[in-house]
Amino acid sequence: MKEELNKLTLIGRTEIKGKRYPIFLERFGLLFSIILTIFLTFTIWNEFEEYIWLNVLLSICFAPLFALSMAEIIGRLIQYLQN
């Protein structure tokens, strides 16, 4: 049975079961990154009120990328610390 399972992996390696991944920590990290992004966006909006184009560019293009990047970094940090 074990030999059949090892043949199912792409490179034929033996899979071992690791620790449970703390998904709740990653969810907190996602919420933290979204809240941080909203806070930073509003701060920059208040700082650069006369530059409407900068505010639109920030809120449409850069803020979502920043939130996703922060969530990914937090998730990888959790994964690194877990192993």
Rosetta constraint file for C-alpha pairs under 8 A:
AtomPair CA 1 CA 5 HARMONIC 6.49 0.50
AtomPair CA 2 CA 6 HARMONIC 6.29 0.50
AtomPair CA 3 CA 7 HARMONIC 6.42 0.50
AtomPair CA 4 CA 8 HARMONIC 6.81 0.50
AtomPair CA 5 CA 9 HARMONIC 7.41 0.50
AtomPair CA 6 CA 12 HARMONIC 5.50 0.50
AtomPair CA 6 CA 13 HARMONIC 6.10 0.50
AtomPair CA 6 CA 14 HARMONIC 5.54 0.50
AtomPair CA 6 CA 15 HARMONIC 7.11 0.50
AtomPair CA 7 CA 12 HARMONIC 5.23 0.50
AtomPair CA 7 CA 13 HARMONIC 7.88 0.50
AtomPair CA 8 CA 12 HARMONIC 6.91 0.50
AtomPair CA 9 CA 13 HARMONIC 6.46 0.50
AtomPair CA 19 CA 82 HARMONIC 7.97 0.50
AtomPair CA 21 CA 79 HARMONIC 7.59 0.50
AtomPair CA 21 CA 82 HARMONIC 7.64 0.50
AtomPair CA 22 CA 26 HARMONIC 7.00 0.50
AtomPair CA 23 CA 27 HARMONIC 6.29 0.50
AtomPair CA 24 CA 28 HARMONIC 6.26 0.50
AtomPair CA 25 CA 29 HARMONIC 6.15 0.50
AtomPair CA 25 CA 78 HARMONIC 7.63 0.50
AtomPair CA 26 CA 30 HARMONIC 6.16 0.50
AtomPair CA 26 CA 71 HARMONIC 7.69 0.50
AtomPair CA 26 CA 74 HARMONIC 7.05 0.50
AtomPair CA 26 CA 75 HARMONIC 5.50 0.50
AtomPair CA 26 CA 78 HARMONIC 7.35 0.50
AtomPair CA 27 CA 31 HARMONIC 6.25 0.50
AtomPair CA 28 CA 32 HARMONIC 6.00 0.50
AtomPair CA 29 CA 33 HARMONIC 6.10 0.50
AtomPair CA 29 CA 71 HARMONIC 5.94 0.50
AtomPair CA 29 CA 74 HARMONIC 5.94 0.50
AtomPair CA 29 CA 75 HARMONIC 7.16 0.50
AtomPair CA 30 CA 34 HARMONIC 6.26 0.50
AtomPair CA 30 CA 67 HARMONIC 7.90 0.50
AtomPair CA 30 CA 68 HARMONIC 7.98 0.50
AtomPair CA 30 CA 70 HARMONIC 7.80 0.50
AtomPair CA 30 CA 71 HARMONIC 4.93 0.50
AtomPair CA 30 CA 74 HARMONIC 7.89 0.50
AtomPair CA 31 CA 35 HARMONIC 6.15 0.50
AtomPair CA 32 CA 36 HARMONIC 5.99 0.50
AtomPair CA 33 CA 37 HARMONIC 6.02 0.50
AtomPair CA 33 CA 67 HARMONIC 5.28 0.50
AtomPair CA 33 CA 68 HARMONIC 7.61 0.50
AtomPair CA 33 CA 70 HARMONIC 5.67 0.50
AtomPair CA 33 CA 71 HARMONIC 5.77 0.50
AtomPair CA 34 CA 38 HARMONIC 6.22 0.50
AtomPair CA 34 CA 67 HARMONIC 5.50 0.50
AtomPair CA 35 CA 39 HARMONIC 6.14 0.50
AtomPair CA 36 CA 40 HARMONIC 6.10 0.50
AtomPair CA 36 CA 67 HARMONIC 7.88 0.50
AtomPair CA 37 CA 41 HARMONIC 5.99 0.50
AtomPair CA 37 CA 63 HARMONIC 6.19 0.50
AtomPair CA 37 CA 64 HARMONIC 7.88 0.50
AtomPair CA 37 CA 66 HARMONIC 6.96 0.50
AtomPair CA 37 CA 67 HARMONIC 5.80 0.50
AtomPair CA 38 CA 42 HARMONIC 6.20 0.50
AtomPair CA 38 CA 63 HARMONIC 7.85 0.50
AtomPair CA 39 CA 43 HARMONIC 6.15 0.50
AtomPair CA 40 CA 44 HARMONIC 6.14 0.50
AtomPair CA 41 CA 45 HARMONIC 6.11 0.50
AtomPair CA 41 CA 58 HARMONIC 7.31 0.50
AtomPair CA 41 CA 59 HARMONIC 6.66 0.50
AtomPair CA 41 CA 63 HARMONIC 6.97 0.50
AtomPair CA 42 CA 46 HARMONIC 6.18 0.50
AtomPair CA 43 CA 47 HARMONIC 6.22 0.50
AtomPair CA 44 CA 48 HARMONIC 6.02 0.50
AtomPair CA 44 CA 55 HARMONIC 7.59 0.50
AtomPair CA 45 CA 49 HARMONIC 5.70 0.50
AtomPair CA 45 CA 55 HARMONIC 5.91 0.50
AtomPair CA 48 CA 52 HARMONIC 7.93 0.50
AtomPair CA 48 CA 54 HARMONIC 7.85 0.50
AtomPair CA 48 CA 55 HARMONIC 7.51 0.50
AtomPair CA 49 CA 55 HARMONIC 7.92 0.50
AtomPair CA 51 CA 55 HARMONIC 6.59 0.50
AtomPair CA 52 CA 56 HARMONIC 6.23 0.50
AtomPair CA 53 CA 57 HARMONIC 6.03 0.50
AtomPair CA 54 CA 58 HARMONIC 5.98 0.50
AtomPair CA 55 CA 59 HARMONIC 6.03 0.50
AtomPair CA 56 CA 60 HARMONIC 5.91 0.50
AtomPair CA 57 CA 61 HARMONIC 5.53 0.50
AtomPair CA 57 CA 62 HARMONIC 6.92 0.50
AtomPair CA 58 CA 62 HARMONIC 4.90 0.50
AtomPair CA 58 CA 63 HARMONIC 5.78 0.50
AtomPair CA 59 CA 63 HARMONIC 5.22 0.50
AtomPair CA 59 CA 64 HARMONIC 7.47 0.50
AtomPair CA 60 CA 64 HARMONIC 7.07 0.50
AtomPair CA 61 CA 65 HARMONIC 6.86 0.50
AtomPair CA 62 CA 66 HARMONIC 6.01 0.50
AtomPair CA 63 CA 67 HARMONIC 6.17 0.50
AtomPair CA 64 CA 68 HARMONIC 6.19 0.50
AtomPair CA 65 CA 69 HARMONIC 5.98 0.50
AtomPair CA 66 CA 70 HARMONIC 6.05 0.50
AtomPair CA 67 CA 71 HARMONIC 6.19 0.50
AtomPair CA 68 CA 72 HARMONIC 6.11 0.50
AtomPair CA 69 CA 73 HARMONIC 6.12 0.50
AtomPair CA 70 CA 74 HARMONIC 6.09 0.50
AtomPair CA 71 CA 75 HARMONIC 6.09 0.50
AtomPair CA 72 CA 76 HARMONIC 6.13 0.50
AtomPair CA 73 CA 77 HARMONIC 6.05 0.50
AtomPair CA 74 CA 78 HARMONIC 6.17 0.50
AtomPair CA 75 CA 79 HARMONIC 6.19 0.50
AtomPair CA 76 CA 80 HARMONIC 6.00 0.50
AtomPair CA 77 CA 81 HARMONIC 6.12 0.50
AtomPair CA 78 CA 82 HARMONIC 5.98 0.50
AtomPair CA 79 CA 83 HARMONIC 6.46 0.50
